[in-house]
Amino acid sequence: MKPSPFQINRRSFLTRCAATAAATGLPLWFTERELAQAAAPRRRTLSPNDRPAIALIGCGGMGRGDTGNAMRFADVVAVCDVDAGHARAAAKQFTVEGRTPDTYGDFRKLLERDDIHAVIQATPDHWHTLVNLAAVQAGKDVYGEKPLTLTIDEGRRLVRAVRERKAVLQTGSQQRSDRRFRLACELVRNGRLGRLEQVTVFLPAGLREGPFATAPVPEGLNWDFWLGQAPKVDYVPQRCHTTFRYWLDYSGGTMTDWGAHHNDIARWAIGAEGPVAVEGRALAEPIPGGYTAFSEYEVTFTYAGGVRHVVRTTRDDNIFGGVVKPDGQRNGLRFEGTGGWIWVNRGEIQASDEALLRTPLPDDAPRLEVSNDHMGNFFDCVRSRRDPVAHVEVGHRSASICHLGAIALRLGRPLRWDPTRETFTGEGAGEANAFVAREMRKPFDYDFLDRG
Ligand SMILES: NC(=O)c1ccc[n+]([C@@H]2O[C@H](COP(=O)([O-])OP(=O)(O)OC[C@H]3O[C@@H](n4cnc5c(N)ncnc54)[C@H](O)[C@@H]3O)[C@@H](O)[C@H]2O)c1
């Protein structure tokens, strides 16, 4: 099989370039470009009836849900997990007519296969970027779970790589393919509420528990690989599967978990790349030795035009809808303008006056991109090579808002943000900018992708 570019590790690649330059007398930049081009993976063009081969990386609850959904469009040929039990269970689940997907413990090995067209990426947040980068460098398209990144710096790197490689990347923020959220955003953008003054996002409160005891690493789990770039610690069951999202080492609490959905919708309606100011207040302190992300909090973002975007946690755990109180105290979003309000969540859309929803927008009103099937939109774009509805910049910018909120909560002071330069400015900027990137534990840093 032809080696993929990250199989040729960077050091040996540079040695080969230097040797070619020396032997031919040609400039180094020229030989580097030529060799890089020769090694670049070729992406096979799909015809409308092709069923691409796909792989799942991260075989937990969401990865298996996403992959089941993707099987409407594609064939699963490989699965990968650092927990062998999860990989085995996924391989069994995705066996079709006696064809069982191959299992892997190291995504770099899986990505060496050139029969795989796209990957579903559903690892915990601290692995998202390295896996996504490796996939696009290997010429794959990616359906990558939200929040797209662990840090703002990761997002900038991923945007660059996706654009350079012309990959198709859909962020798994499926509310972008939900009619109710699109209607709310379209109405707000078209001034149906008059001047938009405030968007309030209600997120479920996170878990506040602990302290937790260490335990022996379960058989089949590669704990060091699972930890990846995060600090090395003894195994604690609550740090691992599913509840990793309540630890700042691996995620950002509900601010980046549910927040990746609702803050994305808030930003879609506001139509801005990001806020210019943020401040946060924790309403409950974590328990020492327990989950480290704040469970209850309030964060306020301010945008250049003066719109406020307030994020509040709610203890109402009926997170998928149900009976919605008009005062909007459930998980969801409330848009308030000079001419009324709209409340929307995954189950319902309501307004201060029904006519705000019922009156059609004019034919020439600016409309938002239509997608009513998030996974279907991804596979359409895999064929057409167009940008999906939650493309890489969408995922990066919406994750950035969540990261800004988490940073403001950690620092507990007002901060100013420049969304164009993607940097904090003014008082406290030095301390805040230190959170824009994180130190990655070796060997699980960016060089890890060259060491395959
Ligand atoms: N779009 C949505 O509505 C939605 C809902 C739930 C979860 N998610 C997202 O999906 C992701 C996974 O969440 P989950 O609840 O399924 O978590 P999970 O803990 O159940 O699954 C994660 C899996 O990834 C595996 N893993 C860890 N590191 C890996 C690596 N380096 N290579 C391969 N596998 C690795 C774990 O062993 C585990 O099996 C999270 O980022 C989460 O935010 C999205």
The ligand as an SDF file (V2000), in Angstrom:
LIG
                    3D

 44 48  0  0  0  0  0  0  0  0999 V2000
  -23.9740   15.7150   18.7480 N   0  0  0  0  0  0  0  0  0  0  0  0
  -24.4900   15.3390   19.9040 C   0  0  0  0  0  0  0  0  0  0  0  0
  -25.6720   15.5580   20.1920 O   0  0  0  0  0  0  0  0  0  0  0  0
  -23.6250   14.6110   20.8900 C   0  0  0  0  0  0  0  0  0  0  0  0
  -24.2060   13.8670   21.9280 C   0  0  0  0  0  0  0  0  0  0  0  0
  -23.3560   13.1470   22.7850 C   0  0  0  0  0  0  0  0  0  0  0  0
  -21.9800   13.2320   22.6490 C   0  0  0  0  0  0  0  0  0  0  0  0
  -21.4480   14.0060   21.6500 N   0  0  0  0  0  0  0  0  0  0  0  0
  -19.9870   14.1390   21.5030 C   0  0  0  0  0  0  0  0  0  0  0  0
  -19.4350   12.9010   21.0970 O   0  0  0  0  0  0  0  0  0  0  0  0
  -18.1540   12.7060   21.6880 C   0  0  0  0  0  0  0  0  0  0  0  0
  -18.1290   11.3560   22.4040 C   0  0  0  0  0  0  0  0  0  0  0  0
  -19.0670   11.3820   23.4410 O   0  0  0  0  0  0  0  0  0  0  0  0
  -19.6610   10.0420   24.0860 P   0  0  0  0  0  0  0  0  0  0  0  0
  -20.7320   10.4500   24.9980 O   0  0  0  0  0  0  0  0  0  0  0  0
  -19.9370    9.0580   23.0000 O   0  0  0  0  0  0  0  0  0  0  0  0
  -18.3870    9.5710   24.9260 O   0  0  0  0  0  0  0  0  0  0  0  0
  -17.9180    8.0810   25.3050 P   0  0  0  0  0  0  0  0  0  0  0  0
  -16.9790    8.2150   26.4310 O   0  0  0  0  0  0  0  0  0  0  0  0
  -19.1210    7.2060   25.4440 O   0  0  0  0  0  0  0  0  0  0  0  0
  -17.1570    7.6070   23.9700 O   0  0  0  0  0  0  0  0  0  0  0  0
  -15.8990    8.0470   23.5880 C   0  0  0  0  0  0  0  0  0  0  0  0
  -15.1410    6.8380   23.0410 C   0  0  0  0  0  0  0  0  0  0  0  0
  -13.9080    7.2860   22.4800 O   0  0  0  0  0  0  0  0  0  0  0  0
  -12.8900    6.3620   22.8640 C   0  0  0  0  0  0  0  0  0  0  0  0
  -11.5770    6.9830   22.7480 N   0  0  0  0  0  0  0  0  0  0  0  0
  -10.9200    7.7890   23.6120 C   0  0  0  0  0  0  0  0  0  0  0  0
   -9.7480    8.1860   23.0980 N   0  0  0  0  0  0  0  0  0  0  0  0
   -9.6440    7.5960   21.8760 C   0  0  0  0  0  0  0  0  0  0  0  0
   -8.6500    7.6040   20.8690 C   0  0  0  0  0  0  0  0  0  0  0  0
   -7.5280    8.3090   20.9900 N   0  0  0  0  0  0  0  0  0  0  0  0
   -8.8520    6.8580   19.7530 N   0  0  0  0  0  0  0  0  0  0  0  0
   -9.9920    6.1060   19.6140 C   0  0  0  0  0  0  0  0  0  0  0  0
  -10.9630    6.0590   20.5580 N   0  0  0  0  0  0  0  0  0  0  0  0
  -10.8000    6.8090   21.6630 C   0  0  0  0  0  0  0  0  0  0  0  0
  -13.2850    5.9560   24.2840 C   0  0  0  0  0  0  0  0  0  0  0  0
  -12.6270    4.8060   24.7210 O   0  0  0  0  0  0  0  0  0  0  0  0
  -14.7870    5.8180   24.1260 C   0  0  0  0  0  0  0  0  0  0  0  0
  -15.1440    4.5300   23.6840 O   0  0  0  0  0  0  0  0  0  0  0  0
  -17.9350   13.8810   22.6280 C   0  0  0  0  0  0  0  0  0  0  0  0
  -17.0870   14.8280   22.0500 O   0  0  0  0  0  0  0  0  0  0  0  0
  -19.3180   14.4730   22.8170 C   0  0  0  0  0  0  0  0  0  0  0  0
  -19.3140   15.8660   23.0190 O   0  0  0  0  0  0  0  0  0  0  0  0
  -22.2480   14.6690   20.7660 C   0  0  0  0  0  0  0  0  0  0  0  0
  1  2  1  0
  2  3  2  0
  2  4  1  0
  4  5  1  0
  4 44  2  0
  5  6  2  0
  6  7  1  0
  7  8  2  0
  8  9  1  0
  8 44  1  0
  9 10  1  0
  9 42  1  0
 10 11  1  0
 11 12  1  0
 11 40  1  0
 12 13  1  0
 13 14  1  0
 14 15  2  0
 14 16  1  0
 14 17  1  0
 17 18  1  0
 18 19  2  0
 18 20  1  0
 18 21  1  0
 21 22  1  0
 22 23  1  0
 23 24  1  0
 23 38  1  0
 24 25  1  0
 25 26  1  0
 25 36  1  0
 26 27  1  0
 26 35  1  0
 27 28  2  0
 28 29  1  0
 29 30  1  0
 29 35  2  0
 30 31  1  0
 30 32  2  0
 32 33  1  0
 33 34  2  0
 34 35  1  0
 36 37  1  0
 36 38  1  0
 38 39  1  0
 40 41  1  0
 40 42  1  0
 42 43  1  0
M  CHG  2   8   1  16  -1
M  END
$$$$
